[in-house]
Amino acid sequence: FKQKTAYEIRLSLVGSEMCIRDSMIPALTAHVVKLCAHGRELVRKKVVMVLHRFHQLDASAVEHLADTMRRTLCDKDPSVMTAALCLLHDMIAANPAAFKELVPSFVSILKQVVEHRLPRDFDYHRIPAPWAQLRLLRVLAHLGRADQAASEGMYEVLSDVMRRADTGINVGYAIVYECVRTITTVYPNSTLLDEAARSISRFLQSENHNLKYLGITGLAQVVEGHPKYAADHQLAVIECLEDVDDTLKRKTLDLLYRMMNPVNVEFIASKLLQSLESSTDEFLRSALVSRLCTAAERFAPSNDWYVSTVIKVMELAGDLVQPEVSQNLVALIAEGGEDGDAESELRPAAVDRFAAMLDWEAIPDALLHILAWVLGEYGALATCMPLDALAVAVAELAFDDARLRGSLKARSLLVTALLKMVAQLEGGAGADIGDPCLDGWEGVYCTPFGEIFDIDLANNNLVGTLPEKLTDATQLSKISVSGNPLVSGTLDVASRLPALSTFGADGCKLTGTIPSALGALPNLSTLRLMANALTGAI
């Protein structure tokens, strides 16, 4: 740094920038800072670049140079000033409050830039110093965040920059996009937000995929803090979902999810379902399923719409639906919705929907499990066909290897449903469905005298509730139904088993209050009820 010529000094600075280590910064800082007053602009510019490198390696080592950087911002040479913007941007991003007083200076510089006050050498395709404009906009975004006083001084120049940059060339689009980002970051102004939304609409209507991507990204930022602008661009955004560009599709999907609300959820969900039906991209399909299920949970206008939407999702991509979605659907049907008038609307409609699936050539496994449970529990509520005809249709499906693809699990679920339906038929209460002891039912253990004493059906994909018939088993001492998340209902039946000593129902969906009679059972020694929705004490 003690060289005599500017060329030699610049070489020294370049070497420092490339070879410096953070441990060397304290020894070199003072020597570098002295060169800020050098008479050659190229040296001063290189000094700023070296200090920026120091800041990247160890910010604390140069944080005391904030005043020096403030003075460099006013350097008579624009190249030194623009170099200083990079370092000041990083310092402001780390601590905006320390530089609030520079807002007027940055606004003034940006105004001079857009008014072509800089030499023409800084123009790019007739846009004045676009890289400096981008950096200044990012600086103003940091300084104006959640600060009304600071932001109000920026509004005029932001509007001017966005208007002048809209020239139809790529670098202008970059500045417009950065303006939108800044406008959505600083303290909100309705006039500026309107201008930003109009600029975004031109991006969305472009045939250029990159501009559409910018439009989707920019609108996402606008909608995040100001949802009212979503409705104006809803159709344009949905059209982007049909684009051949996979990256644009994913970005559009994220935006549509942010735009959803109880008013537009039905329309947007229908478009997403169409996209799910036509898409072959597994990553996009997985994202669509996730967004649809979440939106249905959050914004469903009615229980019936929720049921029909989730069923459609499972029909189109059942293998991508999370287990908790199936559990929530079963729980809603079991509870009958919020209005309590389940049997007049929700359950019959659900039964009819599932009954219509019995003629399908292939039913997704996740949907088949729910179908078996719904028809088994509530088949008598069907309005599309009598219960005996429904039972025949279930039986035909249960023994159709081609349609079940040889799945024994699916067959067992359908047979269970069929037994429940037989019990619901008129006169079916006394029907002979077999003897669990004589027929050797799996998981059911009997005494030599034909009395059930142990039922172990843990992790067996059971659905439904504990049957009232269990109370007839007076010697039943052990029951395990743990790990069956579709087992629901209450503990009323369990509390009426006099010989019960061990009861396990971890990870089920039991609800209600724990009966006091359960704790009073004389032989009960082991009780496992973790991960249920029970209340009360024993």
Secondary structure by P-SEA (a helix, b strand, c coil): cccccaaaaaaaaaaaaaccccccccccaaaaaaacccccaaaaaaaaaaaaaaaaacccccccaaaaaaaaaacccaaaaaaaaaaaaaaaaacccccccaaaaaaaaaaaaaacccccccccccccaaaaaaaaaaaaaaaacccaaaaaacaaaaaaaaaaaccccaaaaaaaaaaaaaaacccccaaaaaaaaaaaaaaaacccaaaaaaaaaaaaaaaaccccccccaaaaaaaaaacccaaaaaaaaaaaaaacccccaaaaaaaaaaaaaccccaaaaaaaaaaaaaaaacccccaaaaaaaaaaaaaaccccccaaaaaaaaaaaaacccccccccccaaaaaaaaaaacccccccaaaaaaaaaaaaacccccccccaaaaaaaaaaaaaccccccccaaaaaaaaaaaaaaaaacccccccccccccccccccccccccccccbbbbccccccccccccccccccccbbbbccccccccccccccccccccbbbbccccccccccccccccccccccccccccccccc
